[in-house]
């Protein structure tokens, strides 16, 4: 199954920050998630554009979150699924895997298999 890869936007960090906050991540955790210092993170939040690598990484979380809402039917179910350790993902929290394309794909595939009953 081909998964949609998020298309980078000019500055995806405000949306990333919104979703990350809804998952209970503090600003410092958000910066670490993206591999940025706290000051760089705050600077990027206000910028018109960000480095392509940071922008691409910042797209994974909101894109996965939106897809999981579609799959599960509610933001709360998506939030819980993302933040709880998942046996199918090696007892890792799915949100922790959203730092790479490979992790992004694994999270969405695992969620879809669970929803559609394909193991």
C-alpha positions in Angstrom: 0.0 0.0 0.0 1.5 3.3 -1.0 1.3 5.9 1.8 1.0 9.6 1.2 4.2 11.4 2.0 3.5 14.9 3.3 4.4 17.7 0.9 6.5 20.4 2.6 4.9 23.8 3.2 6.7 27.1 3.6 6.7 26.8 7.4 5.1 23.7 8.9 6.3 24.4 12.4 3.2 26.3 13.7 1.0 23.3 12.8 3.6 20.9 14.2 3.6 22.9 17.5 -0.2 22.8 17.6 -0.3 19.0 17.2 2.6 18.4 19.5 1.0 20.5 22.2 -2.2 18.5 21.8 -0.2 15.4 22.5 1.2 16.9 25.7 4.7 17.8 24.4 6.2 20.9 25.9 8.1 23.4 23.7 11.5 22.0 24.8 10.4 18.5 23.8 9.2 19.8 20.5 12.6 21.3 19.8 14.3 18.1 20.8 11.9 16.1 18.6 13.1 18.2 15.6 16.8 18.1 16.6 16.8 21.9 17.3 18.0 24.0 20.1 15.2 25.8 22.0 16.2 29.2 20.6 16.4 27.8 17.0 13.0 26.3 17.5 11.4 29.5 18.6 13.1 31.4 15.7 11.8 28.9 13.2 8.3 29.1 14.6 8.2 32.8 13.6 10.1 32.4 10.3 8.5 32.5 6.8 10.5 29.5 5.7 12.7 26.9 7.4 15.4 24.6 6.2 14.0 21.9 4.0 15.2 19.1 6.3 13.5 20.6 9.3 10.4 21.4 7.3 10.1 17.8 6.1 10.6 16.4 9.6 8.0 18.8 11.0 5.5 17.5 8.5 5.5 13.9 9.7 3.7 14.5 13.0 0.8 16.6 11.8 0.3 14.4 8.7 0.3 11.2 10.7 -2.1 12.8 13.3 -4.5 13.9 10.6 -4.5 10.4 9.0 -5.0 8.7 12.3 -8.0 10.9 13.0 -9.4 9.7 9.7 -8.7 6.1 10.5 -9.9 6.1 14.2 -12.7 8.7 13.9 -11.6 11.0 16.6 -8.7 13.2 17.7 -8.8 11.7 21.2 -8.4 8.1 19.8 -5.5 9.3 17.6 -3.9 11.1 20.5 -4.1 8.0 22.8 -2.8 5.7 20.1 0.1 7.9 19.3 1.2 8.4 22.9 0.9 4.8 24.3 3.6 2.1 23.7 2.5 -0.2 20.9 3.4 -3.9 20.9 3.3 -4.0 17.1 6.0 -1.3 17.0 8.3 -2.9 19.4 6.7 -1.4 22.5 7.6 2.0 21.3 5.3 5.0 21.4 4.3 5.7 17.8 4.9 9.4 18.2 8.6 8.6 18.9 8.9 7.0 15.5 7.7 10.1 13.6 11.3 11.4 13.3 12.0 9.6 10.0 10.2 8.6 6.8 10.7 4.9 7.7 9.1 5.5 11.1 6.3 7.6 9.6 5.5 4.7 7.2 5.6 2.1 10.0 3.2 4.1 12.2 0.7 4.6 9.4 0.9 1.0 8.2 0.5 -0.4 11.7 -2.5 1.8 12.4 -4.2 0.9 9.2 -3.5 -2.8 9.8 -5.1 -2.5 13.2 -8.1 -0.7 12.0 -8.7 -3.0 9.0 -7.9 -6.1 10.9 -4.9 -7.1 8.7 -2.0 -8.5 10.7 
